[in-house]
Amino acid sequence: MKQRGFNLIELMIVVAIIGILATIAVPSYQSHIVTASREAAQTELMQMAAMQERIYLNSNAYTTSITGAYNGQSTGGMGWAANTKDGKYTFSCANCVANSFTIAATPVAGSTQASNGTLSINSTGQRLWTGGSKPTW
């Protein structure tokens, strides 16, 4: 009489194979998530810098406010949220004065980005990545 089904050894081999695949795939996936969030923050920083340049063209000065209502002038703001869309970075406008700006994206504590470093862009177009595993972006 022939038995059908799996025996315990076959089942344990399948479980072991799934475990090995998971130990390889999970860190790779987490690394991908960190990279994707950093690239999204970089994109938003570039958009904010472009908006600052439009404001400068309209009023010959940069705005000092990220979250203030956008009116196209330096007296208004950029109308941007204080955090990235995924909530993993916080934006700040350090050294934002009439003739220059530095916009930074700082990782939110407790998020997957926490040890990934701060991204910034300034009015000269210089892009920096400080505290991360690469010196620039």
ABEGO torsion letter per residue (X at the ends): XBBBEBBAAAAAAAAAAAAAAAAAAAAAAAAAAAAAAAAAAAAAAAAAAAAAAAAAAAAGBBBABAABBBAGBAABBAGBBABBAAGABBBBBBGBBAABBBBBBBBBBGBAAAAAEBBBBBAAGBBBBBGBABABX
